[in-house]
């Protein structure tokens, strides 16, 4: 089951990309959104969860 905040994490990432921020800052925008929604989670765990959400939404593997 997907976390309800996942759409907000992806939106924050996309807004940062559209603003022309560096890749690191784009991921940080998503992580910050996740951490605001889950303040009880350890920072490293929260970061991993947010990055996983972003990667699942943005990365596609092509097999030729």
Backbone as CSV, one residue per row, in Angstrom:
resi,resn,N_x,N_y,N_z,CA_x,CA_y,CA_z,C_x,C_y,C_z
1,UNK,0.846,-1.190,0.000,0.000,0.000,0.000,0.881,1.240,0.000
2,UNK,0.576,2.176,-0.845,1.367,3.395,-0.974,1.049,4.361,0.164
3,UNK,2.046,5.101,0.561,1.865,6.109,1.596,1.068,7.272,1.005
4,UNK,0.102,7.811,1.746,-0.715,8.904,1.222,0.083,10.172,0.896
5,UNK,1.255,10.313,1.460,2.064,11.506,1.218,2.890,11.378,-0.065
6,UNK,2.900,10.206,-0.680,3.740,9.955,-1.859,3.492,10.973,-2.977
7,UNK,2.247,11.294,-3.249,1.949,12.266,-4.309,2.546,13.632,-3.986
8,UNK,2.517,14.014,-2.718,3.088,15.303,-2.311,4.607,15.299,-2.452
9,UNK,5.226,14.167,-2.151,6.683,14.035,-2.292,7.065,14.193,-3.761
10,UNK,6.348,13.525,-4.638,6.629,13.610,-6.074,6.384,15.032,-6.580
11,UNK,5.322,15.657,-6.119,5.033,17.033,-6.537,6.133,17.992,-6.095
12,UNK,6.627,17.831,-4.886,7.711,18.699,-4.397,8.960,18.505,-5.249
13,UNK,9.275,17.260,-5.570,10.423,16.960,-6.420,10.253,17.618,-7.785
14,UNK,9.081,17.446,-8.389,8.836,17.998,-9.722,8.880,19.519,-9.732
15,UNK,8.356,20.148,-8.687,8.416,21.610,-8.603,9.857,22.088,-8.545
16,UNK,10.683,21.376,-7.804,12.097,21.741,-7.702,12.795,21.572,-9.053
17,UNK,12.458,20.502,-9.770,13.033,20.286,-11.099,12.634,21.423,-12.027
18,UNK,11.348,21.765,-12.018,10.850,22.836,-12.879,11.472,24.180,-12.534
19,UNK,11.850,24.357,-11.271,12.487,25.599,-10.841,13.962,25.644,-11.233
20,UNK,14.458,24.540,-11.783,15.831,24.500,-12.238,16.855,24.256,-11.139
21,UNK,16.421,23.695,-10.027,17.343,23.414,-8.928,18.246,22.238,-9.276
22,UNK,19.346,22.138,-8.550,20.262,21.015,-8.740,19.562,19.727,-8.315
23,UNK,20.042,18.607,-8.852,19.434,17.306,-8.574,19.331,17.056,-7.070
24,UNK,20.399,17.341,-6.349,20.411,17.120,-4.896,19.296,17.916,-4.222
25,UNK,19.100,19.136,-4.663,18.058,19.989,-4.072,16.657,19.491,-4.422
26,UNK,16.514,18.900,-5.580,15.215,18.353,-5.980,14.830,17.179,-5.071
27,UNK,15.793,16.290,-4.844,15.528,15.165,-3.947,15.287,15.668,-2.524
28,UNK,16.035,16.681,-2.114,15.870,17.223,-0.762,14.475,17.794,-0.571
29,UNK,13.904,18.392,-1.604,12.535,18.915,-1.517,11.554,17.788,-1.221
30,UNK,11.736,16.653,-1.880,10.880,15.494,-1.617,11.091,14.943,-0.227
31,UNK,12.338,14.857,0.189,12.654,14.358,1.534,12.049,15.267,2.596
32,UNK,12.164,16.564,2.412,11.605,17.503,3.396,10.091,17.340,3.521
33,UNK,9.438,17.122,2.400,7.988,16.900,2.423,7.658,15.638,3.213
34,UNK,8.405,14.569,2.976,8.185,13.312,3.695,8.404,13.511,5.194
35,UNK,9.484,14.187,5.540,9.828,14.350,6.955,8.795,15.202,7.697
36,UNK,8.211,16.187,7.012,7.151,16.984,7.651,5.930,16.114,7.949
37,UNK,5.657,15.163,7.065,4.498,14.281,7.248,4.774,13.157,8.238
38,UNK,6.059,12.826,8.421,6.449,11.717,9.299,7.551,12.165,10.271
39,UNK,7.241,13.098,11.147,8.279,13.621,12.040,8.811,12.595,13.037
40,UNK,8.097,11.510,13.217,8.513,10.470,14.160,9.577,9.530,13.584
41,UNK,9.802,9.588,12.281,10.773,8.693,11.644,12.188,9.264,11.761
42,UNK,13.139,8.349,11.886,14.548,8.749,11.905,14.886,9.410,10.564
43,UNK,15.723,10.439,10.580,16.036,11.157,9.338,16.542,10.260,8.203
44,UNK,17.415,9.314,8.499,17.948,8.449,7.444,16.845,7.570,6.853
45,UNK,15.996,7.017,7.703,14.899,6.170,7.222,13.928,7.002,6.382
46,UNK,13.586,8.184,6.863,12.661,9.057,6.132,13.232,9.417,4.764
47,UNK,14.524,9.699,4.720,15.174,10.031,3.450,15.100,8.863,2.485
48,UNK,15.372,7.674,2.975,15.315,6.489,2.127,13.911,6.276,1.571
49,UNK,12.923,6.466,2.409,11.538,6.264,1.971,11.164,7.275,0.896
50,UNK,11.517,8.529,1.100,11.179,9.577,0.138,11.877,9.337,-1.200
51,UNK,13.155,9.000,-1.160,13.894,8.755,-2.396,13.321,7.541,-3.121
52,UNK,12.928,6.529,-2.387,12.314,5.363,-3.019,11.032,5.748,-3.754
53,UNK,10.215,6.584,-3.127,8.972,7.047,-3.763,9.297,7.780,-5.060
54,UNK,10.288,8.662,-5.008,10.660,9.444,-6.193,11.190,8.524,-7.292
55,UNK,12.071,7.629,-6.929,12.648,6.739,-7.938,11.600,5.831,-8.569
56,UNK,10.698,5.322,-7.777,9.638,4.461,-8.332,8.779,5.225,-9.330
57,UNK,8.573,6.507,-9.073,7.736,7.315,-9.956,8.485,7.805,-11.192
58,UNK,9.779,8.002,-11.073,10.529,8.669,-12.129,11.453,7.788,-12.943
59,UNK,11.825,6.647,-12.436,12.792,5.824,-13.136,12.080,4.664,-13.829
60,UNK,12.397,4.498,-15.078,11.877,3.324,-15.790,13.066,2.627,-16.433
61,UNK,13.059,1.351,-16.330,14.127,0.560,-16.923,13.685,0.072,-18.282
62,UNK,14.585,0.197,-19.229,14.279,-0.283,-20.577,15.144,-1.510,-20.856
63,UNK,14.501,-2.564,-21.214,15.202,-3.779,-21.595,15.001,-3.972,-23.083
64,UNK,16.116,-4.014,-23.801,16.017,-4.164,-25.250,16.285,-5.584,-25.668
